[in-house]
Amino acid sequence: MGAMSTPSPTLPLPARQAWPALAVLCVGFFMMLLDQSIVAVATPHLQADLGASYNAIVWITAAYLFTYAVPLLVTGRLGDKFGPKKVYITGMAVFTLASVACAFAPSSGWLIAARALQGLGAALLSPQTMSIINRIFPKDKLGSALGIWGATAGIAGMTGPIAGGFITEYWGWQWIFLINVPIGICVVLAAARWLPEFPPLPRRLDPGSIILSIIAVFLVVFSIQQGEVFNWAWWIWVLLVAGLAVFAIFIRRQATTHDEPLVPLRIFSNIHFSTGNVGIFAMGMTVASIPLPLMLYFQKVHGLNASAAGAMMICQAGISFLLSPLVGKLVDKSSPTLLAVFGFSTMTLSITGLSLAMVTHAPLWAIGIALAGLGIGNAFIWAPNSRSTLGDLPGDLAGAGSGVYNTTRQVGAVVGTAAVGALLQLGVGADQGAKAYGFSISVLIVAMLAAVGVTVWTAIQDRRRG
């Protein structure tokens, strides 16, 4: 990925080039999200075939999420430095090769290492999707493009457990990974054909910032992710505080370095970027942490089997998938901030209703209504919040902005999973049944209220400036 001189493409791209490029980006994005959840249903088979311990099973999933989250600030900026097309193709190639290594893993340790490599590939390609989308579409079509991108996220979340169960049952767990190989090869070839080249950033990225960002995110993510595993021992808290301290040093360095900063602080002077990251943090918390207590609730309280419990989630994912492209078109014609206000408000009400329904042991149809509300809120957040946050950034900040946005979402996911897991463990340990599952997601209401607050405030500021 050399920093050779590359002529700038004429932007935005004509439709005959932009839409095929979007398809290539969405397929890679879909594969990356699919592999976050598709492995979970294969747990019994992995234990039987590889002799994996419970701790190893946990790390087969955690290794992927960990190596995906930690380098995102860096990989987003690499797209600016070397060109997002090159970094996207490199990430897809790494992801595909790692999938081969996963499929032929002779032991759980090998599989964990291969999953970590998969996560690194995902970290390389993920920020480039939004960076490229925001550059190749005109402003009046960007919402539609982001709506399709959001629908991709919705269907990936729905498809993971279903596809994982089917593939594992009929073909074996190895095909969960092998299915990535032909698709990955096609994506690499299609990306080489359809994605535009962008000129690389001329200045050198500050190496000190890169090191500090990796250390800071590593310490914060590891301490939060593993805190419950180690019963929040004193040294976990030391790691967390150390991570926050390193992060403070990192921010200071961004303002003083003579090289190109990893995260130019001027990016936060954009009110939509700053408040949009609060929103995506809350969204990351919610999307990642709701499935566990819900699946347990359906199976332990209502006695559903795993397949039926998974089918209940279609209420949310299906509505989100169907609505997202329509919401994307609305983004092109109205205020994305106001649409995001509606989305976050709907999510807040739906989570509140879901929590109350679970605590009071409501019938399944009531749970289904709350989940449908989550699907509506989800659809009204992805495209509007992404458009509001990143749509107005200049091209030289596209990679940095996408890296910050994706990092914020992933850290939110880690925080949400840890918080809900801790409350869930506390309640279930006290044998409170349905109340425990409902109470465990109440923490998400606070996060969503914060998101509602900042988006409303942003809308008010927009109205005053207008």
N, C-alpha and C positions, 0 to 999 in steps of 0.2 A: 504494500500500500504506500507507494512513494508519493511525495508531494510534488508531482509534475504539474506543469501549467496546463489547465483544462479550460477550454472556452465555455462561457456560461450559456446554458440553453435559453431559448426564448421563452420567458415565463409570463403568464401561465401557459402550460402546454395545450395544444389543441385537443379536443375531446377524443379524437381517434387514438391519441397517445396516452392521455391522462387516465382514461378508464381501464385500459389493459394494465397500466402500471399499478393502479389501485388494486386490481384483482391479484396481481403478483404479491403485493404487500400484505393483503388480507389473508392469503393462503399461508404465508409464513407466520403471520401473527396468530392465525387459528391453530397451527401446529404447536406453537410455543405455549399457548394457553391450554390446549388439549392435554399436553404432557404434564401439566401441573396436577391434574386430577385423575387421569386415566389409569394410573398405576394403583390407586388405593384399593380398587376392587380385586386386584390380583394378589392381595396380601397372603391368603391361605396357600396359594400355589407357590409363591416365592418362598414361604416358610418350608413347604414340603420339598421342593426341588433343590433349594440352595442351603437348607438348614439354617435359615436366617433367624437370629434372635429377635425379640421384640425391639430392642434398641436399634438393631440393624434395619429393621423394617421402617422405624421412624426416620432414620437417616437416609433411606432410599428416596423418601419424599423431601426431607429437609435439605439434603445436599443440593438438590436442584434449585429449590427456592433460595437457598443461601447464596450460591454462586451467581444466581440471577440478580439478586438485590444488591449485593456489595459493590460491584463495579459499574452500576448504571450511570453514576455521575461522570465517570471517565468515558464509558462507551458512547454516551450521548455526544460528548465533545469530540471523540475520535471521528464521528461523522462529519463534523465541521473541519477537522484537520486534514483528513484524507479523502473526504467525499462520502456521503451517505450510501451511495450505490456500492462502492467497494466494501464498506464495512458491513452492509446488509448481506452481500453475497458471501463474505468471509464468515459471518455469523451463521448463515444457513448451511454452509459447508461443514463448519465445526459441529453444528447440531446434528446433521445427517450422519457424519462419521461417528459421533458419539452414540447415536442410536444403534449403529451396527455393533459397537462395543457393548452396549447394554444387552442386546439380543443374545450375544454369545458369551455372556458373563458366566464364568465357572463357579463363582462364589459371591457371597453378599458383599464382601469388601470390594471386589472388582466392579460390581454393579453400582455401588455407592460412588466410586471414583468416576465411572462413566456417566452417571447421572450428574455429577458435579461439572463434568465437561459439557454435558448437554445444557446445563444452566448458564454456563459461560457463553455458549453459542446464542442462547436466547437473549442474554444481556447485550450482545453485540447487535443483534438484528432489531430488537424491540424499539429502541428510541428512534431508529432510522425510519420506521413506518410513519410516525406522526410528523417527523421532520420533512420527509419527502411530500407527504400528502398536503401539508400546509403551504408548500411552495409551488406545486404543479397545478393546483386548481384555482380558478378565479374566485373572488370573494363571494360571488352570487351562486357558486356551485360547491363551495367548501363544506357547507352544512350537510348537503346531500352525501358528499363523500365520507364525512365523518359519521353520518348516520349508518352507512353501510359498514364502516369500521366498527361502530358500536354494536351493530347486529352480529358481526363476526364474534365479538366477545360474548354476546348472549348465547349464541348457538354452541360455541366452544364449551361454555360452562355446562350446558345441558347435555351435550354429546359425550363428554368425558366418561362419566360413570356408566352410561348406557353402552357406548362402544367398547369400553374396557371389559364389561361383563360379557358381552357377546363374543368378542375376540378371544378372551381367555377361555371361555367355555368350549368353543368349537375349534380353535386353532392353537391354543396354548399361549402362555404369557409372553413368549418371545416375540410374537407377532404384534404385540402392543408397540414394540420398538421398530420391528422390521417394516411395518406399514409406512413409517416415516421415510424410508430410503428412496423408493421410486418417486414419491411426492417431492422430497427434498431435492433430488437431482433435477426434476422438471422445474422447480422453483428457481434453482440456480441458473439454469439455461434461459428461462423466461426473464429473469431479472437482468441478465446480461443483454437481452434483446430489448426490453421495454423500459427499464428504469433509466432516467436521464443522468448524465454526468454533471456534477457541480464542481466548480473550482475549489481547490483546497484552501484552508486558512493559511495565510503566508507566515504568520508569526509562530514561534515555538511555544507549545504549551508548557506551563510551569511544572517541572517534575516534582517539586516539593508539594504543590497542591494535589497532584495525583496521589502521592504517598499518603498525605494527611487524610484525604477523602476516603481512601480504601481502609485505613486504620480506623477512622471514626465510624464509618458505616459498619465495618466488621464488628467492632466492640459493641455498638448499640444493638445491632440486629442479633448477634450471638447471645448477649446477656438477656434480652427480652425473649428470644425464641427458646432458650434453654433454661430460663429461670425456674419454670415450674418443674422441669426434669430434676433439677438439683435442689428443689425445695427452697428456692430463693436464698441460698447460702450467702454469707457475708461477702464472699469474693465475687459473686455475681453482681452485687450492688457496686463493688469497687470497679468492676469492668464497665458497668453502665455509666458511672460518674466519670471514669477516665475517657470513655467514648465521647461524652458530652463536652469534656474539657478539650479534647483533640479537635472536636468539631468547631469549638470557639476559636481555636488557633487557626484552623482552616479558613474560617470566615475572615479573620484578621489578615491572613496572607493574601486573600483575594483582592484586598484593597491596597496592598503594598508591593506586590510582585511587579517586576519590570518585564517579565514574560507575559504571554497571553494567559489570563486567569482561567481556571477550569470553569468557574461559575462567575461571570462578570456581574458584580453586585448591582450594576445599573439596571439589570433585568427586573429587579424587584421594585423599581420605580413605576413600573406598569401596574396599575391597581388591579387590572383583571388577572394578570399573572399571579400576583400575590394572593388574592382572595380565592382564585381558582384552585390553587394548591391546597388551601384549607379544605375546600370542597372535595378534592380527589383523595385527600387523607381520610376524610370521613367515609367516603365511598369505598376506599380500600379496606378500611376496618369492617364495614358491613358485608361486602361481597365475600370476603375470605372467612368470616367467623360465623355467619348464620347457619351454613349447612350442617355443621357438626351437632349442635343442640337440636336442630330440627330432625335430623335423621334418627338421633337417639330417642327423641320424643315420639316420633311416629312408631318406632319399633318397640320401645319399652312401655309406653303408655297406651297406645292404640293397638298394639300387637300386630302391626303390619310387617310383612317380610321385607327383605332388602329391596327387591324389585318394585314392590308397591310403594315403599317409602320414596324411592328414587323417582317414581312416576308422579308423585305429588309435587315434586319440584318443577314439573313441566308447566304448572300454572304460572310460575314466575318467569322462567326462561323463555317459554313460548310466546308470552305476551310481549316481553322485552324484544325478542327477535322480530316479531311482526311490526311493532310500533317504531323501532329505531330508524328505519329508512324514512318513514313518514315524518318523524320528528326532525330528521336531518333536513328535509325540504322546508319545514317551518323555520329552521335556523336561518335559512337563506332569505326569508321574507320578514322576519321579526327579530326582536331582541333576544340573543342567546342567553343573556343574563336573566331576563324575566322567565324564560323557559326553564332555566336551571333552578330558579326560586320555586317554581311549581314542582319540579322534580324532587328537590330536597324536602319540600313540605309534604309531598305525597309519601315519600319514604319515611319521614318522621311519624306521620299518622299511621302508616301501615305497620311499622315496627312496634309502635305503642299498642295497636290493636292485636298484633300477633302475640306480643308478650302477655297481654291480658287474657287472650283466648287460651293460651297454653296454661297459664296459672289456674284458670277456672275450669280446665278440662272441657273446653267447648267442642262441639262436634266437628268432624273433619271439613264439612262444607264451610264453616266459619274460618277455619285455618286457610282453606283454599281462597276465600275472598281476600284475606290479608296478604296472601302470597301474590295474588293477582295485582293488588295495590303496589307491592314491591316491584313487580314487573313493569308497571306503568311508570313508577318513579325512576326505575333504572333506565328506561328508554329516554326519559326526559332529562337525564343527567349526562350520559356519556358524550353525545355529540355537542349539546349546548355548552357544557362546561369546558370541553376540549377546545371548541371554537373560541369561546370567550377568553380562555387562558392563553392559548398559543397562536391564535389566528392573526394577531396584530404584531407579532414579533418580527423584527427584520431578519433577513436570511442568514446573516452571520451569527445570530443568536438562536437559530432554530434547533441545532443539536444540543446546545446547553440547556435551552428551555425544555426540550423533550426529555433530556436526562434528569433534570430536577423533577419534572412532572411524574415520570415513571418511578423515580426513587421515592418520592413522597407517597405514591400509591402503594408501593411495596412495603415501606416502613409502616404505613397505616395498617396494612394487612397483618404484619407481624404483631403490632400493638393490639389490634382487635382480637386476633386469635389468642394471644396470651391473656388478655383481660377476660374474655368470655370463657376460656378454658379454666382460669382460676376460679371464677364465680361458679362455673358448672361443677368443678371438683368439690368446692365448698358445700354446695347445695346437695349434690348427690351423696356426698359423704355423710351428710346429716339425714339422709333418707327422706327427702322431701318430695320425691316423685315429680309430678307435673310442675309443681311450683318451682323446682330447681331449674328446669329447662326454660321456663318462661322468664324467671328472674335473671338468668344468665345473659340474656340479650338486652336487658334494660339499659346496660351501659352504652349501647349503641345509640339510644335516644339522645343522650347528651351530645355525642359527636354530630349527629344529624342536626340538632338544634343550633350548634355552632355553625354548621354549614349554611343553614337557613339564614342565620344572622348576618354572616359576611356577604352572602349573595344579595340579600335585601339591601344592605348598606351600599354595596357596589351599584345596584340599580338606582338607588337614590342619588348617588354621586353622578351617575350617568345622566339622570334627569336634570340635575342642577347645571351640569356642563352644557347640556343640550339647550 
